[in-house]
Amino acid sequence: MMLERKLTLLDVTPPSAQMSSTDFSERDAAGTSLPLRFIGTLDAAVSSYKLNYLANNFLGPLIPALKKRWNLSRTEFSVLYCLRQAGRLTAKDICEITGRPKNSVSRAVHTLLKRSIVSQQLDASDGRRMILTLTTKGKHLYKEIIPLFEERERVMLACLSAEEQEALEHLLNKLVASTVDWAEVY
């Protein structure tokens, strides 16, 4: 499917598209096409679908690279990323942070433990909990991988001005912070 067709399905006018007399999109003061307003009962789902579309297109090419170059699955990388950011977490914490199912995270943790990328130790304050941390090998692996993600993000955000990137970062942070009010672990 051509990109223009995909964007039409997402209710977005691609930058190269010409306006027709039947086009209902709006333009800002500079004449730049703004996203179409979705008419009908799906209004609430349009923004979330666009976020999912961006996430899938961002991650899509990276997942095979993780597998081919480092033999890591998406969930294994998610565990690696969470531990790099937080330092010490339980598998349950990682499930809550990522929204990934418990069995997927458990399998990823098991694999990373076998490969000595993460280590675990009994929580001194609660003997039932196992605390996960990155090993030196895990920290080096993260440093090796993360430039791939940084470059992909740079390319994805290149269409935004510095002010727009800052605004997007602010809005994303606000949405992430609000998940405590609406997100559910599944």
Order of alpha helices (4+ residues) and beta strands (2+ residues): alpha-alpha-alpha-alpha-alpha-alpha-beta-beta-alpha-alpha
